[in-house]
Amino acid sequence: MFAVAPGFAAWGMMTGVAMVKSGMSIFEAILMTVLVYAGSAQLAAIPLLVAGAPAWVILATAFCVNLRFVVFSAHLRAYLMHLPRWQRMLTGFLTTDLSYVLFVRRFPIPSDEPGQRLAQQAYLAGNCGLCWGNWVGSSLVGIALANFIPSAWGLGFAGILALLGISFSLVTTRLRIIAALVAGVAAVAAFALPLKLNILVAIAAAVVICLMLERAGLGMAARMPAAVPQDKP
């Protein structure tokens, strides 16, 4: 987790600055950081809040941006179903893209052995804890220094780089490559739409195209060769 912590911190700091620059109060920005804890959803919602978009547009955008966590939770079900509900809910809230990716690389197959289950739970908890501390801490720094950090520092670009790093780490099949390309093209093509609706268009286009390919038997889900050796359980 420490290898990706600097990019994650830059993203969190940029989000904290963006919330304050958008006109949110310090209290509102802190509350959003702690309670929402979803950088991409926060960054998608902030310009909509500033533009006075209807609540349904803001909620729909945040919902679509975070749909990937439905897939994450479905995959993690086999790892976590032995835990009490409150622990599963807490783990779901604290799980991020990075902690999920690192976890499934370290433990590609769930285990029924108690010792291995405990090791998996500890590894995920450690990653989630570091992610949460890093995100909240860097966001609070951004909130505190928002009025002193010039836009010329390029924190927005650093946040984009962090998002790209996360996205590339998730592109492990040919179908996911197609989804990324379709979403990117659709987002650019629909950029002129108001209220950032091009985000919804991009997500919908990628989902529809990939579902059509899967139903046609063209899922192409074969794993791509790993660039580096993966850790073993």
Secondary structure by P-SEA (a helix, b strand, c coil): cccaaaaaaaaaaaaaaaaaaacccaaaaaaaaaacccaaaaaaaaaaaaacccaaaaaaaaaaaaaaaaaaaaaaccccccccaaaaaaaaaaccaaaaaaaaaacccccccaaaaaaaaaaaaaaaaaaaaaaaaaaaaaaaaccccccccaaaaaaaaaaaaaaaaacccaaaaaaaaaaaaaaaaaccccccaaaaaaaaaaaaaaaaaaaaccccccccccccccccc
